[in-house]
Amino acid sequence: MAITKGINIGCADLQASGGIRNILIRTWKSTDVVVYANSNVLHSITSISDTASTDNPDTAIWFNYEFKDELPTFTSTASKENGSTMFENSLTFMMPVMDTAKSAALQGLMDTCMMAIAVGNNGVNYVLGVSEKYENEKVPVRNQTYASMTSVEGATGAAYNDDSGYTVTLSCKQWEAPRIYTGNITLFATAGTSKTT
């Protein structure tokens, strides 16, 4: 791909907020359909849907993981070796208080191929575990660059004002820059769910 444009920084970019507002996670399904947008100004995902959805085949159900404010981070680190550039993407968040419901949720994340969306306070939706390059062409069960839970640290803390809870990290390796989700996200007020279209 040739360089065809530069980048300008606007005033809104300089005033944008950092941090993460929502974390949405789901398991890859064999009936998932992802629509990518590629151009000299677009490197995004416009739609993630589950064609077998009983709600609507043009939507996908996600689960909202709440966290302690101002602690989640989405990071993307690129490195080049033998002519190939690899991006290591990770999403880290902290769920306060160690209890049985959170332990069960973590157990569910342990052995599944996931995708995640980190909704930024700046209005940008960062995607983890979905990549067009090296997607699984033969069996559409998952993307080859799916996200997995790479670490969990549970701590009660020692002092009264110490944090108590689980710090979770989801990670994936992919061979393209992380994509931004530009489709619709509908958050539901109950059951910790949401959907994308």
Beta strands, then each sheet from edge to edge (+ up, - down):
strand 1: 20-27
strand 2: 32-38
strand 3: 43-50
strand 4: 60-64
strand 5: 73-81
strand 6: 84-96
strand 7: 114-120
strand 8: 125-128
strand 9: 148-155
strand 10: 165-174
strand 11: 180-181
strand 12: 185-187
strand 13: 193-196
sheet 1: 8+ 7- 1+ 4- 13+ 12-
sheet 2: 2+ 3- 11-
sheet 3: 5+ 6- 10+ 9-
end
